[in-house]
Amino acid sequence: MVGTGPGSTDYLSPKALRVLQEADIIVGYKTYVQLIAPLVEGKEIISTGMTREVERCRAAIAQAQKGRKVALVSSGDPGVYGMAGLALEILYQEKLHDLVEVEIIPGITAATAAAALLGAPLMHDFVVISLSDLLTPWELIEKRLALAAQGDFVIVLYNPASHRRKFQIQRAREILLQYKNASTPVGIVRQAYREEEEVIITDLENLLSHSLDMFSILIVGNNQTKKLDNYLVTPRGYVL
């Protein structure tokens, strides 16, 4: 299971690159496979669309059972909203875990990639919350948002909006404003380290005036986070 990082192959680890080169077959979501296409040219590829994660995992496991070297790829890190957990669940549920050798290759996450482009907003305690309610009840997501805001964590938001799904980010902002000032800095990073990359620094008050989609990552500061020119910095607490 290979983490391919945020997008650019410049941010792929040497270990991940080696595993991709040695693999007999590449399995993954079609968009993520396209991002590494130059590295896997000529290899057999199984790629499918959104919501077909179980199918991809089963296909990868089936190929591995035949003795083939399979790279099941995830963007970012395979253990962070990626394919690693699902693949392991299937292996154990179907009692195949003793028949297939597994290695998980970490990758740069969307959260840390976005943070690097913004400066240093994750220098203190932070939480990561996905606003997608496809697999998690929205009531639970709201509870997590409220508790994270109450605790004054820096909050990283994955999957903030889509063309048909705007309510979640609107409601999330309402919840955050119950515990955070409207002037709290917010970083928006879209398509980190890809050709369409956009980096914006705004605040909770003006958050919704910016375009957001499933390729966007939001980082909402704590009460110490500050804007320094084009950077966001959350102080660690060092005495200067």
C-alpha positions in Angstrom: 0.0 0.0 0.0 1.8 3.1 -1.3 1.3 6.7 -0.3 2.0 8.9 -3.3 1.9 12.2 -1.5 0.0 15.3 -2.5 0.4 15.2 -6.2 3.8 16.2 -7.6 6.2 13.2 -8.0 8.8 15.5 -6.4 7.2 14.7 -3.1 7.1 11.0 -3.5 9.5 9.2 -1.1 12.4 7.2 -2.6 10.9 4.0 -1.0 7.5 4.6 -2.6 9.2 5.2 -6.0 11.1 2.0 -5.7 8.0 0.0 -4.8 6.1 1.5 -7.7 9.0 0.6 -10.1 9.2 -3.0 -8.8 5.4 -3.6 -8.8 3.9 -5.9 -11.4 0.5 -4.2 -11.2 -0.8 -0.8 -10.0 -4.2 -0.5 -8.4 -5.9 2.8 -7.5 -8.4 5.6 -8.0 -8.0 6.8 -11.6 -7.2 10.4 -10.7 -4.4 9.3 -8.4 -3.0 6.8 -10.9 -2.9 9.6 -13.5 -0.7 11.7 -11.2 2.0 9.0 -11.2 1.4 7.9 -14.8 5.0 8.7 -16.0 6.4 6.5 -13.2 4.3 3.4 -14.0 4.3 3.5 -17.8 4.0 0.1 -19.3 2.7 -1.6 -16.2 -0.7 -3.3 -15.8 -3.1 -0.9 -14.2 -6.5 -1.4 -12.5 -8.1 2.0 -11.9 -11.7 2.8 -10.9 -13.7 5.8 -9.9 -15.0 7.3 -6.7 -16.9 5.1 -4.2 -15.4 1.9 -5.5 -12.8 1.5 -2.8 -13.9 -2.0 -1.8 -13.7 -3.2 -5.4 -10.2 -1.8 -5.7 -9.0 -3.5 -2.5 -10.4 -6.8 -3.5 -8.8 -6.5 -6.9 -5.4 -5.8 -5.4 -5.8 -8.7 -2.9 -6.8 -11.1 -5.7 -3.7 -10.2 -7.7 -1.5 -10.5 -4.7 -2.9 -14.0 -4.0 -1.5 -15.0 -7.5 2.0 -14.1 -6.3 2.2 -10.8 -8.1 3.7 -7.7 -6.6 0.8 -5.2 -6.3 1.0 -1.5 -5.5 -2.3 -0.3 -4.1 -1.9 3.4 -4.2 -3.5 6.2 -2.2 -2.8 9.9 -2.5 -1.2 11.4 0.6 -0.7 8.6 3.2 -2.5 5.3 2.8 -3.3 5.2 6.5 -4.8 8.7 6.6 -8.3 8.5 4.9 -6.6 6.1 2.5 -6.8 2.5 1.5 -4.6 0.8 4.2 -7.3 0.3 6.8 -9.9 -1.0 4.4 -7.4 -3.5 2.8 -6.4 -4.8 6.2 -10.0 -5.2 7.3 -10.8 -7.2 4.1 -7.7 -9.4 4.5 -8.6 -10.3 8.1 -12.4 -10.7 7.5 -11.7 -13.1 4.7 -8.9 -14.8 6.6 -6.3 -14.0 3.9 -3.9 -12.2 6.2 -1.5 -15.2 6.4 -1.5 -15.6 2.6 -0.7 -12.0 1.5 2.4 -10.1 2.6 1.6 -6.5 3.4 3.8 -3.4 3.5 2.5 0.1 4.1 4.6 2.9 2.6 3.8 6.3 4.2 3.4 9.5 2.2 3.1 13.2 2.7 -0.5 13.9 3.8 -2.7 16.6 2.4 -2.7 18.3 5.8 1.1 18.6 6.0 1.4 19.5 2.3 -1.1 22.4 2.8 0.6 23.5 6.0 4.0 23.7 4.3 2.5 26.0 1.6 0.9 28.2 4.2 4.0 28.4 6.4 3.8 26.8 9.9 0.1 26.6 11.1 0.5 23.2 12.6 3.2 24.0 15.1 0.9 23.3 18.1 -1.8 20.7 18.8 -4.2 20.2 15.9 -7.0 17.9 14.8 -8.0 16.6 11.4 -11.7 16.3 10.5 -13.4 15.3 7.3 -16.6 17.1 6.4 -17.7 14.2 4.2 -20.7 12.5 5.8 -20.8 9.6 3.3 -19.3 7.2 5.9 -19.7 9.2 9.1 -23.0 10.5 10.5 -23.2 14.3 10.2 -24.3 14.6 13.9 -21.0 13.0 15.0 -19.0 15.4 12.7 -20.8 18.4 14.3 -19.9 17.1 17.7 -16.2 16.7 16.8 -16.1 20.2 15.3 -17.6 21.7 18.5 -15.3 19.8 20.8 -12.2 20.7 18.7 -13.2 24.3 18.6 -13.9 24.3 22.4 -10.4 22.9 22.9 -8.8 25.7 20.8 -7.2 23.3 18.5 -5.9 24.2 15.1 -8.4 22.4 12.9 -7.6 20.9 9.5 -10.7 20.3 7.4 -10.8 17.7 4.6 -13.5 17.5 2.0 -15.1 20.9 2.8 -17.5 21.1 -0.1 -18.5 19.8 -3.6 -20.7 21.2 -6.4 -23.8 19.7 -4.7 -22.6 19.7 -1.1 -22.4 23.2 0.4 -24.3 22.8 3.7 -21.5 21.1 5.6 -18.9 23.9 5.3 -21.6 26.5 6.1 -22.7 24.6 9.2 -19.0 23.9 10.2 -18.3 27.7 10.1 -21.3 28.4 12.3 -20.1 25.9 14.9 -16.5 27.2 14.8 -17.7 30.8 15.2 -19.4 29.8 18.5 -15.9 29.3 20.0 -13.5 31.1 17.7 -13.2 34.8 16.8 -14.4 35.8 13.3 -10.9 37.2 12.7 -9.3 33.7 13.3 -7.0 33.1 10.3 -7.9 30.4 7.9 -5.7 29.0 5.2 -7.2 27.5 2.0 -5.0 25.3 -0.2 -6.4 23.8 -3.3 -4.6 21.2 -5.4 -1.4 21.3 -3.4 1.7 20.7 -5.5 -0.3 20.2 -8.6 -0.6 22.4 -11.7 -3.9 24.0 -10.4 -2.4 24.9 -7.0 -4.0 27.8 -5.1 -3.0 29.2 -1.7 -5.3 31.7 0.1 -5.1 33.2 3.5 -8.4 34.6 4.9 -10.4 34.4 8.1 -13.5 32.7 9.5 -15.6 35.9 8.7 -14.8 35.8 5.0 -14.3 32.0 4.5 -17.4 31.4 2.4 -16.5 34.1 -0.1 -13.9 31.8 -1.5 -14.3 28.9 -3.8 -14.1 25.5 -2.1 -14.3 22.0 -3.4 -13.1 18.4 -2.7 -9.6 19.3 -3.7 -9.4 22.0 -1.0 -7.9 21.7 2.4 -8.7 24.2 5.1 -6.6 25.0 8.1 -8.3 27.0 10.8 -6.0 28.6 13.4 -6.2 28.6 17.2 -6.4 31.8 19.2 -2.6 32.3 18.8 -2.3 31.7 15.1 -1.1 34.8 13.2 -0.5 36.0 9.7 3.1 37.1 8.9 3.1 38.5 5.4 2.2 35.5 3.3 2.6 32.9 6.0 0.4 31.5 8.8 2.2 30.7 12.0 0.9 29.0 15.2 3.4 29.8 17.9 4.7 26.8 19.9 5.3 28.9 23.0 9.1 29.5 22.8 10.3 32.6 24.7 11.8 35.0 22.1 
